[in-house]
Amino acid sequence: MANPKHKLSKSKRDKRRTHYKLEGVSFQLCPQCRDPKLPHHICPNCGSYKGRTVIETD
């Protein structure tokens, strides 16, 4: 197995890991009630998906 010849510094290690970050959650506005919702999910406020009511909400 390959082993490193020299110790890798913390800054060198962290420079390699700069792209290992989380992305923010994307939201879309519901076309029915204009509340933010997750894409490809039922709207928790009005219960609609793709222009039709899927679940009844109060």
C-alpha positions as a Python dict, from the first residue, in 0.01 Angstrom:
ca = {
    (1, 'M'): (0, 0, 0),
    (2, 'A'): (109, 355, -66),
    (3, 'N'): (208, 558, 237),
    (4, 'P'): (280, 931, 249),
    (5, 'K'): (649, 1022, 267),
    (6, 'H'): (587, 1348, 457),
    (7, 'K'): (323, 1481, 692),
    (8, 'L'): (56, 1690, 519),
    (9, 'S'): (4, 2024, 688),
    (10, 'K'): (-340, 2129, 810),
    (11, 'S'): (-353, 2417, 562),
    (12, 'K'): (-266, 2190, 268),
    (13, 'R'): (-531, 1939, 379),
    (14, 'D'): (-793, 2211, 423),
    (15, 'K'): (-718, 2365, 84),
    (16, 'R'): (-804, 2033, -76),
    (17, 'R'): (-1132, 2019, 118),
    (18, 'T'): (-1259, 2366, 18),
    (19, 'H'): (-1524, 2216, -211),
    (20, 'Y'): (-1664, 1980, 55),
    (21, 'K'): (-1927, 2226, 173),
    (22, 'L'): (-2303, 2201, 203),
    (23, 'E'): (-2534, 2381, -34),
    (24, 'G'): (-2831, 2580, 80),
    (25, 'V'): (-3178, 2430, 55),
    (26, 'S'): (-3363, 2550, -255),
    (27, 'F'): (-3724, 2661, -225),
    (28, 'Q'): (-3990, 2729, -485),
    (29, 'L'): (-4308, 2930, -449),
    (30, 'C'): (-4632, 2734, -460),
    (31, 'P'): (-4835, 2847, -763),
    (32, 'Q'): (-5160, 2821, -562),
    (33, 'C'): (-5084, 3000, -233),
    (34, 'R'): (-4740, 3156, -308),
    (35, 'D'): (-4585, 3003, 5),
    (36, 'P'): (-4232, 2856, -15),
    (37, 'K'): (-4216, 2478, -58),
    (38, 'L'): (-3957, 2215, -149),
    (39, 'P'): (-3942, 2130, -519),
    (40, 'H'): (-4127, 1809, -619),
    (41, 'H'): (-4315, 1802, -285),
    (42, 'I'): (-4674, 1868, -182),
    (43, 'C'): (-4729, 2220, -50),
    (44, 'P'): (-4767, 2194, 330),
    (45, 'N'): (-4988, 2504, 340),
    (46, 'C'): (-5254, 2433, 76),
    (47, 'G'): (-5193, 2063, -2),
    (48, 'S'): (-5161, 2102, -378),
    (49, 'Y'): (-4917, 1939, -620),
    (50, 'K'): (-4889, 2018, -992),
    (51, 'G'): (-5199, 2237, -988),
    (52, 'R'): (-5439, 1993, -821),
    (53, 'T'): (-5535, 1939, -458),
    (54, 'V'): (-5380, 1617, -325),
    (55, 'I'): (-5459, 1646, 46),
    (56, 'E'): (-5720, 1849, 228),
    (57, 'T'): (-5584, 2108, 471),
    (58, 'D'): (-5759, 2343, 710),
}
